[in-house]
Amino acid sequence: MLVTDCEMTGLEPTLHSIVSVGAVDLSDPTRQLYEECRMWDGAKVEDEALAVNGFTLEQITDPTKQTEGELVHKFIAFAEPMA
């Protein structure tokens, strides 16, 4: 079983972006993933979401961070052995 936690810029996936993903493989808790990314261009940002997840606007728009797509590919690669 894979336990996953995502932090986002809001609750609506068509408007808001992922900014971090954490995951733990419960069958082997030493297998863990934590990745952060910048939000996608044009994503809406809710101040309430930032208050909950602790990220700043500067952190979620940092151009040196990976894209959301790159983060998702890493998550898929992490999860694939469990399929």
N, CA, C and O atoms as a GROMACS GRO file, in nm:
protein
  332
    1MET      N    1   0.085  -0.117   0.000
    1MET     CA    2   0.000   0.000   0.000
    1MET      C    3   0.090   0.124   0.000
    1MET      O    4   0.190   0.129   0.071
    2LEU      N    5   0.052   0.220  -0.080
    2LEU     CA    6   0.126   0.345  -0.091
    2LEU      C    7   0.046   0.456  -0.025
    2LEU      O    8  -0.070   0.480  -0.061
    3VAL      N    9   0.106   0.524   0.070
    3VAL     CA   10   0.042   0.638   0.135
    3VAL      C   11   0.104   0.764   0.076
    3VAL      O   12   0.227   0.778   0.072
    4THR      N   13   0.019   0.855   0.031
    4THR     CA   14   0.066   0.974  -0.040
    4THR      C   15   0.006   1.099   0.022
    4THR      O   16  -0.109   1.100   0.065
    5ASP      N   17   0.087   1.206   0.026
    5ASP     CA   18   0.040   1.337   0.071
    5ASP      C   19   0.085   1.439  -0.032
    5ASP      O   20   0.203   1.446  -0.067
    6CYS      N   21  -0.009   1.519  -0.079
    6CYS     CA   22   0.022   1.625  -0.175
    6CYS      C   23  -0.007   1.760  -0.112
    6CYS      O   24  -0.107   1.777  -0.042
    7GLU      N   25   0.080   1.854  -0.138
    7GLU     CA   26   0.054   1.993  -0.103
    7GLU      C   27   0.031   2.066  -0.234
    7GLU      O   28   0.103   2.045  -0.332
    8MET      N   29  -0.072   2.151  -0.235
    8MET     CA   30  -0.112   2.218  -0.358
    8MET      C   31  -0.140   2.365  -0.332
    8MET      O   32  -0.144   2.410  -0.217
    9THR      N   33  -0.161   2.440  -0.441
    9THR     CA   34  -0.191   2.583  -0.428
    9THR      C   35  -0.340   2.607  -0.404
    9THR      O   36  -0.383   2.722  -0.393
   10GLY      N   37  -0.418   2.501  -0.396
   10GLY     CA   38  -0.562   2.507  -0.372
   10GLY      C   39  -0.621   2.369  -0.393
   10GLY      O   40  -0.548   2.271  -0.409
   11LEU      N   41  -0.752   2.360  -0.392
   11LEU     CA   42  -0.819   2.230  -0.394
   11LEU      C   43  -0.869   2.185  -0.532
   11LEU      O   44  -0.902   2.067  -0.548
   12GLU      N   45  -0.875   2.272  -0.628
   12GLU     CA   46  -0.932   2.238  -0.759
   12GLU      C   47  -0.820   2.203  -0.857
   12GLU      O   48  -0.743   2.290  -0.897
   13PRO      N   49  -0.811   2.074  -0.898
   13PRO     CA   50  -0.699   2.032  -0.982
   13PRO      C   51  -0.690   2.100  -1.118
   13PRO      O   52  -0.582   2.104  -1.177
   14THR      N   53  -0.801   2.153  -1.169
   14THR     CA   54  -0.794   2.221  -1.298
   14THR      C   55  -0.746   2.366  -1.285
   14THR      O   56  -0.710   2.428  -1.384
   15LEU      N   57  -0.746   2.419  -1.162
   15LEU     CA   58  -0.704   2.557  -1.138
   15LEU      C   59  -0.574   2.567  -1.059
   15LEU      O   60  -0.498   2.663  -1.075
   16HIS      N   61  -0.549   2.470  -0.973
   16HIS     CA   62  -0.438   2.476  -0.878
   16HIS      C   63  -0.330   2.375  -0.911
   16HIS      O   64  -0.356   2.275  -0.979
   17SER      N   65  -0.209   2.401  -0.863
   17SER     CA   66  -0.093   2.319  -0.895
   17SER      C   67  -0.044   2.242  -0.774
   17SER      O   68  -0.059   2.286  -0.660
   18ILE      N   69   0.015   2.127  -0.800
   18ILE     CA   70   0.090   2.054  -0.697
   18ILE      C   71   0.217   2.133  -0.668
   18ILE      O   72   0.278   2.189  -0.759
   19VAL      N   73   0.259   2.139  -0.540
   19VAL     CA   74   0.388   2.200  -0.505
   19VAL      C   75   0.479   2.101  -0.432
   19VAL      O   76   0.600   2.124  -0.422
   20SER      N   77   0.421   1.993  -0.379
   20SER     CA   78   0.504   1.887  -0.321
   20SER      C   79   0.426   1.758  -0.310
   20SER      O   80   0.303   1.757  -0.300
   21VAL      N   81   0.500   1.648  -0.312
   21VAL     CA   82   0.441   1.515  -0.294
   21VAL      C   83   0.532   1.436  -0.201
   21VAL      O   84   0.654   1.433  -0.218
   22GLY      N   85   0.470   1.371  -0.104
   22GLY     CA   86   0.541   1.278  -0.017
   22GLY      C   87   0.471   1.143  -0.026
   22GLY      O   88   0.349   1.137  -0.037
   23ALA      N   89   0.548   1.035  -0.021
   23ALA     CA   90   0.490   0.902  -0.030
   23ALA      C   91   0.573   0.803   0.051
   23ALA      O   92   0.695   0.816   0.061
   24VAL      N   93   0.504   0.704   0.110
   24VAL     CA   94   0.568   0.596   0.185
   24VAL      C   95   0.506   0.465   0.142
   24VAL      O   96   0.384   0.452   0.135
   25ASP      N   97   0.592   0.367   0.115
   25ASP     CA   98   0.548   0.231   0.082
   25ASP      C   99   0.528   0.158   0.216
   25ASP      O  100   0.626   0.127   0.284
   26LEU      N  101   0.404   0.131   0.254
   26LEU     CA  102   0.378   0.070   0.384
   26LEU      C  103   0.430  -0.072   0.396
   26LEU      O  104   0.453  -0.120   0.507
   27SER      N  105   0.450  -0.141   0.284
   27SER     CA  106   0.507  -0.275   0.292
   27SER      C  107   0.658  -0.270   0.316
   27SER      O  108   0.718  -0.369   0.358
   28ASP      N  109   0.719  -0.156   0.290
   28ASP     CA  110   0.862  -0.133   0.315
   28ASP      C  111   0.881   0.016   0.346
   28ASP      O  112   0.916   0.094   0.258
   29PRO      N  113   0.857   0.056   0.472
   29PRO     CA  114   0.861   0.197   0.509
   29PRO      C  115   0.995   0.267   0.485
   29PRO      O  116   1.004   0.390   0.494
   30THR      N  117   1.099   0.191   0.454
   30THR     CA  118   1.225   0.256   0.420
   30THR      C  119   1.219   0.317   0.279
   30THR      O  120   1.300   0.403   0.245
   31ARG      N  121   1.122   0.272   0.196
   31ARG     CA  122   1.101   0.331   0.063
   31ARG      C  123   1.014   0.454   0.078
   31ARG      O  124   0.894   0.445   0.104
   32GLN      N  125   1.076   0.568   0.062
   32GLN     CA  126   1.005   0.694   0.078
   32GLN      C  127   1.040   0.788  -0.036
   32GLN      O  128   1.147   0.778  -0.097
   33LEU      N  129   0.949   0.880  -0.065
   33LEU     CA  130   0.969   0.980  -0.168
   33LEU      C  131   0.924   1.114  -0.113
   33LEU      O  132   0.818   1.123  -0.052
   34TYR      N  133   1.003   1.217  -0.135
   34TYR     CA  134   0.958   1.354  -0.110
   34TYR      C  135   1.016   1.441  -0.220
   34TYR      O  136   1.138   1.445  -0.238
   35GLU      N  137   0.929   1.509  -0.293
   35GLU     CA  138   0.971   1.596  -0.402
   35GLU      C  139   0.891   1.726  -0.396
   35GLU      O  140   0.773   1.727  -0.361
   36GLU      N  141   0.957   1.836  -0.433
   36GLU     CA  142   0.893   1.966  -0.446
   36GLU      C  143   0.906   2.012  -0.590
   36GLU      O  144   0.998   1.971  -0.662
   37CYS      N  145   0.814   2.099  -0.632
   37CYS     CA  146   0.821   2.155  -0.766
   37CYS      C  147   0.769   2.299  -0.764
   37CYS      O  148   0.710   2.345  -0.666
   38ARG      N  149   0.793   2.366  -0.875
   38ARG     CA  150   0.731   2.498  -0.890
   38ARG      C  151   0.591   2.478  -0.947
   38ARG      O  152   0.564   2.377  -1.013
   39MET      N  153   0.503   2.574  -0.922
   39MET     CA  154   0.368   2.562  -0.976
   39MET      C  155   0.371   2.586  -1.126
   39MET      O  156   0.462   2.651  -1.178
   40TRP      N  157   0.272   2.531  -1.197
   40TRP     CA  158   0.266   2.552  -1.342
   40TRP      C  159   0.221   2.694  -1.371
   40TRP      O  160   0.144   2.754  -1.296
   41ASP      N  161   0.272   2.748  -1.482
   41ASP     CA  162   0.239   2.885  -1.522
   41ASP      C  163   0.088   2.901  -1.536
   41ASP      O  164   0.022   2.824  -1.606
   42GLY      N  165   0.034   3.002  -1.468
   42GLY     CA  166  -0.108   3.030  -1.475
   42GLY      C  167  -0.191   2.964  -1.367
   42GLY      O  168  -0.312   2.988  -1.359
   43ALA      N  169  -0.129   2.881  -1.283
   43ALA     CA  170  -0.204   2.818  -1.175
   43ALA      C  171  -0.252   2.925  -1.077
   43ALA      O  172  -0.183   3.024  -1.052
   44LYS      N  173  -0.369   2.903  -1.024
   44LYS     CA  174  -0.425   2.993  -0.923
   44LYS      C  175  -0.365   2.956  -0.787
   44LYS      O  176  -0.341   2.839  -0.757
   45VAL      N  177  -0.341   3.058  -0.705
   45VAL     CA  178  -0.284   3.037  -0.572
   45VAL      C  179  -0.380   3.092  -0.467
   45VAL      O  180  -0.418   3.209  -0.471
   46GLU      N  181  -0.420   3.007  -0.375
   46GLU     CA  182  -0.507   3.049  -0.265
   46GLU      C  183  -0.420   3.078  -0.142
   46GLU      O  184  -0.339   2.995  -0.102
   47ASP      N  185  -0.437   3.196  -0.084
   47ASP     CA  186  -0.362   3.232   0.036
   47ASP      C  187  -0.386   3.131   0.148
   47ASP      O  188  -0.295   3.100   0.225
   48GLU      N  189  -0.508   3.080   0.157
   48GLU     CA  190  -0.542   2.982   0.260
   48GLU      C  191  -0.461   2.854   0.242
   48GLU      O  192  -0.419   2.793   0.341
   49ALA      N  193  -0.438   2.813   0.117
   49ALA     CA  194  -0.360   2.692   0.091
   49ALA      C  195  -0.216   2.712   0.136
   49ALA      O  196  -0.157   2.622   0.196
   50LEU      N  197  -0.159   2.828   0.107
   50LEU     CA  198  -0.022   2.855   0.150
   50LEU      C  199  -0.011   2.860   0.302
   50LEU      O  200   0.090   2.820   0.359
   51ALA      N  201  -0.114   2.911   0.368
   51ALA     CA  202  -0.114   2.915   0.514
   51ALA      C  203  -0.112   2.773   0.571
   51ALA      O  204  -0.050   2.748   0.674
   52VAL      N  205  -0.180   2.680   0.504
   52VAL     CA  206  -0.186   2.542   0.551
   52VAL      C  207  -0.058   2.467   0.518
   52VAL      O  208  -0.003   2.397   0.603
   53ASN      N  209  -0.008   2.481   0.393
   53ASN     CA  210   0.108   2.399   0.352
   53ASN      C  211   0.242   2.461   0.388
   53ASN      O  212   0.344   2.392   0.383
   54GLY      N  213   0.245   2.589   0.425
   54GLY     CA  214   0.368   2.650   0.471
   54GLY      C  215   0.462   2.700   0.363
   54GLY      O  216   0.570   2.752   0.394
   55PHE      N  217   0.425   2.686   0.237
   55PHE     CA  218   0.509   2.736   0.128
   55PHE      C  219   0.484   2.885   0.108
   55PHE      O  220   0.376   2.936   0.139
   56THR      N  221   0.586   2.955   0.056
   56THR     CA  222   0.571   3.095   0.020
   56THR      C  223   0.555   3.106  -0.131
   56THR      O  224   0.586   3.012  -0.204
   57LEU      N  225   0.507   3.220  -0.177
   57LEU     CA  226   0.493   3.243  -0.321
   57LEU      C  227   0.629   3.232  -0.389
   57LEU      O  228   0.638   3.180  -0.501
   58GLU      N  229   0.733   3.279  -0.323
   58GLU     CA  230   0.868   3.270  -0.380
   58GLU      C  231   0.911   3.125  -0.398
   58GLU      O  232   0.973   3.090  -0.498
   59GLN      N  233   0.879   3.040  -0.301
   59GLN     CA  234   0.916   2.899  -0.309
   59GLN      C  235   0.842   2.827  -0.421
   59GLN      O  236   0.901   2.745  -0.492
   60ILE      N  237   0.715   2.856  -0.439
   60ILE     CA  238   0.636   2.782  -0.538
   60ILE      C  239   0.652   2.835  -0.679
   60ILE      O  240   0.602   2.775  -0.774
   61THR      N  241   0.721   2.948  -0.694
   61THR     CA  242   0.749   3.003  -0.828
   61THR      C  243   0.897   3.000  -0.860
   61THR      O  244   0.940   3.056  -0.961
   62ASP      N  245   0.977   2.935  -0.776
   62ASP     CA  246   1.123   2.928  -0.794
   62ASP      C  247   1.156   2.857  -0.926
   62ASP      O  248   1.128   2.738  -0.941
   63PRO      N  249   1.214   2.929  -1.022
   63PRO     CA  250   1.241   2.868  -1.153
   63PRO      C  251   1.348   2.759  -1.150
   63PRO      O  252   1.364   2.686  -1.248
   64THR      N  253   1.422   2.746  -1.040
   64THR     CA  254   1.523   2.641  -1.031
   64THR      C  255   1.463   2.507  -0.987
   64THR      O  256   1.529   2.403  -0.997
   65LYS      N  257   1.338   2.509  -0.939
   65LYS     CA  258   1.272   2.384  -0.900
   65LYS      C  259   1.220   2.311  -1.023
   65LYS      O  260   1.193   2.374  -1.126
   66GLN      N  261   1.208   2.182  -1.013
   66GLN     CA  262   1.153   2.100  -1.122
   66GLN      C  263   1.009   2.139  -1.152
   66GLN      O  264   0.942   2.202  -1.069
   67THR      N  265   0.962   2.102  -1.269
   67THR     CA  266   0.823   2.128  -1.306
   67THR      C  267   0.731   2.027  -1.239
   67THR      O  268   0.777   1.924  -1.188
   68GLU      N  269   0.603   2.056  -1.239
   68GLU     CA  270   0.505   1.962  -1.186
   68GLU      C  271   0.510   1.831  -1.265
   68GLU      O  272   0.500   1.723  -1.206
   69GLY      N  273   0.525   1.840  -1.397
   69GLY     CA  274   0.534   1.720  -1.480
   69GLY      C  275   0.652   1.632  -1.443
   69GLY      O  276   0.639   1.510  -1.437
   70GLU      N  277   0.767   1.693  -1.418
   70GLU     CA  278   0.885   1.616  -1.376
   70GLU      C  279   0.861   1.547  -1.244
   70GLU      O  280   0.899   1.431  -1.226
   71LEU      N  281   0.796   1.618  -1.150
   71LEU     CA  282   0.764   1.558  -1.020
   71LEU      C  283   0.671   1.439  -1.038
   71LEU      O  284   0.692   1.334  -0.977
   72VAL      N  285   0.569   1.453  -1.121
   72VAL     CA  286   0.473   1.344  -1.143
   72VAL      C  287   0.544   1.222  -1.203
   72VAL      O  288   0.515   1.109  -1.163
   73HIS      N  289   0.636   1.244  -1.296
   73HIS     CA  290   0.712   1.132  -1.353
   73HIS      C  291   0.793   1.060  -1.246
   73HIS      O  292   0.800   0.937  -1.246
   74LYS      N  293   0.855   1.134  -1.154
   74LYS     CA  294   0.930   1.071  -1.045
   74LYS      C  295   0.837   0.991  -0.954
   74LYS      O  296   0.873   0.883  -0.908
   75PHE      N  297   0.718   1.046  -0.927
   75PHE     CA  298   0.621   0.974  -0.844
   75PHE      C  299   0.578   0.844  -0.911
   75PHE      O  300   0.570   0.740  -0.846
   76ILE      N  301   0.550   0.849  -1.039
   76ILE     CA  302   0.509   0.729  -1.112
   76ILE      C  303   0.621   0.624  -1.108
   76ILE      O  304   0.594   0.506  -1.086
   77ALA      N  305   0.744   0.666  -1.130
   77ALA     CA  306   0.857   0.574  -1.125
   77ALA      C  307   0.870   0.512  -0.986
   77ALA      O  308   0.903   0.394  -0.975
   78PHE      N  309   0.845   0.588  -0.882
   78PHE     CA  310   0.850   0.539  -0.745
   78PHE      C  311   0.740   0.435  -0.722
   78PHE      O  312   0.764   0.332  -0.659
   79ALA      N  313   0.620   0.463  -0.772
   79ALA     CA  314   0.504   0.377  -0.747
   79ALA      C  315   0.501   0.252  -0.835
   79ALA      O  316   0.443   0.152  -0.795
   80GLU      N  317   0.561   0.255  -0.952
   80GLU     CA  318   0.553   0.144  -1.048
   80GLU      C  319   0.591   0.008  -0.991
   80GLU      O  320   0.521  -0.089  -1.020
   81PRO      N  321   0.697  -0.006  -0.913
   81PRO     CA  322   0.733  -0.138  -0.862
   81PRO      C  323   0.623  -0.201  -0.775
   81PRO      O  324   0.624  -0.322  -0.753
   82MET      N  325   0.531  -0.123  -0.729
   82MET     CA  326   0.424  -0.174  -0.643
   82MET      C  327   0.309  -0.232  -0.724
   82MET      O  328   0.223  -0.302  -0.670
   83ALA      N  329   0.306  -0.204  -0.854
   83ALA     CA  330   0.193  -0.248  -0.937
   83ALA      C  331   0.196  -0.397  -0.961
   83ALA      O  332   0.108  -0.451  -1.029
   0.00000   0.00000   0.00000
